[in-house]
Amino acid sequence: MSIPYPLSTNPTCGDPDYSLHCDAGSQKLYFNALNGSSYLVIRIIASSQQMVVQPSPWIGNSCVTRDALVSEGLWLNQTPPFNLTSSNTIFFFNCSPRLLVSPLNCTSSSLCHRYLDSSGHIDKARAAQCAGNLEPCCAFVAGGIASAYKIRLHSLGCRAFRSILHLDPLKPSQLDCSPNSKCSGVAPDGPLRCLCNKGYVRDRTLATCLRTKKHTYSTLSIKISTGVVCFLCLTTVAATITLRKSCRLSNRAKLAKARDDMLKSSNLGKSARVFSLKELKKATSNFSRERLLGSGGFGEAYRGELPDGTLVAIKSAKVGNIMSTQQVLNEVGILSQVNHKNLVKLLGCCMEADVPLMVNEYIANGTLHDHVHGKRSTFLDWMTRLKIALQTAEALAYLHSAANTPIYHTDVKSTNILLDNDFNVKVADFGLSRFVQPGISHVSTCAQGTFGYLDPEYYRNQQLTDKSDVYSFGVVLLDLLTSQKAVDYTRDEDDVNLAIFVSQRAKNGDLKGVVDRKLLVTEPSTDILNSVKLFAELAFACVRDRKQDRPSMKDVVNELQCIFQHCKSQSLPLVASNVSMPA
């Protein structure tokens, strides 16, 4: 097997975060994951930068895999080039009933059950070992998010997993059918099946269609018997369908209660308004694609209208994604604790659907990113940009210092700053946010956020602090000043990161060269030019490497208030191109 760079079996060569070793006895190649587990490498596809490994072996006759005891599952380093791809369908076994609060699909209608029932390769002995309170559960792992770097196993969750690559429902063609049958769908949107032609019936022993034998039913008793049997069959089917529907409704009610209890336990007893699924379906025209506002790693957002005419934004977690569900529940818990004019307002939530739904106020004027980077026709002048910066800083200072429990936003960026029709700020997207107990200096967690805005010290030390939000806000200030993206691969290799790019140009005395040229249209006063310099210096202070060298959000608010009030008194909102910029 060929091993391409950066992979290597030599500990002094290649990427140390993704080491391989060759077993001398079996002459097989193994991948060394984190926490001590190794996995047999099936193949390495260099052209697509993919590596296929075999899940950990079972322990004896138990329903537990070796990596469950050694490392609590498969753990990858959260650095390029590898993560778990979206081509995996993960099958979890030996699971605890507490997983009902997660979006794992453990019902008999799940994709994993359909696959296992139709595969013909079930190990009956192993199936008996894995029988428990929950049948096997399915989850789809999407690449590029934090949950795509591990498949966790533990005693309170699941104790074994397997994965099927590129699992799709069986779709036969006419070539798969016998001459006396036709490949057709049993329902408009249902799966395809080989259906016997008229005059033929399926012989299950021969697996083909045979011509029916003609019978003459001459007696009334036979006809009556046939009618009675058909009636009994229809009655049995109707009763079965009713019972299954009742069970599904009961399971959905249990799931909603479990999620509601989790939500109440996480938000200090305060609960948001609970909408019914029927209400939200009506508000969004049954979640019509015409109402779709956008989609991302969290799931999808829809525009809705309540019976009183209130416009709302309804955010839905992604089906089958545990991280997405946790983020929506976390966001509901946090927004129910805060009240500030520049934070998006939570109106309620819905817990009875297959995934949790969150209902927020609808902000119609898009995001700061849309306006700064040309997706909206309105141009933001200098005073409007100062106003947006000040209101965003006030919202973050409130989270850090004035909320009942301090909150770190963790994902401050221009796409999470919404603007209303008067260009007032509404900070949104609290899925990654964290409550912090007073007196605690930091929260230890795997680094999460958006590259370009992510605090490098947080990324290195895995310690989230209030100064991590300060760094991200500093990048937003540079975005407002330059109208350039936080990460842009069209710039030179050394200038991809906006904070590094602007800082280096300022050190070289060319601050004016990176200011948005659309702002440079009229001749301003020296006071206005000084405001731009002060604004840039504040941004540079926020993005300093060491967190202790950065100002607090309260200090940032005070500085921006001074700049804003000074510029407002000058009544000159724009910056000129024909005047030398102070170095």
Sequence and secondary structure as in RCSB ss.txt:
>XXXX:A:sequence
MSIPYPLSTNPTCGDPDYSLHCDAGSQKLYFNALNGSSYLVIRIIASSQQMVVQPSPWIGNSCVTRDALVSEGLW
LNQTPPFNLTSSNTIFFFNCSPRLLVSPLNCTSSSLCHRYLDSSGHIDKARAAQCAGNLEPCCAFVAGGIASAYK
IRLHSLGCRAFRSILHLDPLKPSQLDCSPNSKCSGVAPDGPLRCLCNKGYVRDRTLATCLRTKKHTYSTLSIKIS
TGVVCFLCLTTVAATITLRKSCRLSNRAKLAKARDDMLKSSNLGKSARVFSLKELKKATSNFSRERLLGSGGFGE
AYRGELPDGTLVAIKSAKVGNIMSTQQVLNEVGILSQVNHKNLVKLLGCCMEADVPLMVNEYIANGTLHDHVHGK
RSTFLDWMTRLKIALQTAEALAYLHSAANTPIYHTDVKSTNILLDNDFNVKVADFGLSRFVQPGISHVSTCAQGT
FGYLDPEYYRNQQLTDKSDVYSFGVVLLDLLTSQKAVDYTRDEDDVNLAIFVSQRAKNGDLKGVVDRKLLVTEPS
TDILNSVKLFAELAFACVRDRKQDRPSMKDVVNELQCIFQHCKSQSLPLVASNVSMPA
>XXXX:A:secstr
    TT  SSTTSS TTS EEEETTTTEEEEE GGG EEEEEEEEGGGTEEEE    B TTSS BHHHHHTSEEE
  SSTT    TTEEEEEEEE GGGGGS  B STTSHHHHHHHHHS   HHHHHHH SSS  EEEE  TTSGGGGE
EE  TTSEEEEEEEET       GGGS TTEEEEESSTTS EEEEE TTEEEETTTTEEEE        HHHHHH
HHHHHHHHHHHHHHHHHHHHHHHHHHHHHHHHHHHHHHHHHTTT    B  HHHHHHHTTTT GGGEEEEETTEE
EEEEE TTS EEEEEEE TT HHHHHHHHHHHHHHTT   TTB  EEEEE SSSS EEEEE  TT BHHHHHTTS
SS    HHHHHHHHHHHHHHHHIIIIISSS EE     GGGEEE TT  EEE   TT EE  TT   EE    S 
TTTS HHHHHH EE HHHHHHHHHHHHHHHHH   SB TTS GGGSBHHHHHHHHHHTT SGGGS GGGB S   
HHHHHHHHHHHHHHHHHT SSGGGS  HHHHHHHHHHHHHHHHHHT   B SSS    
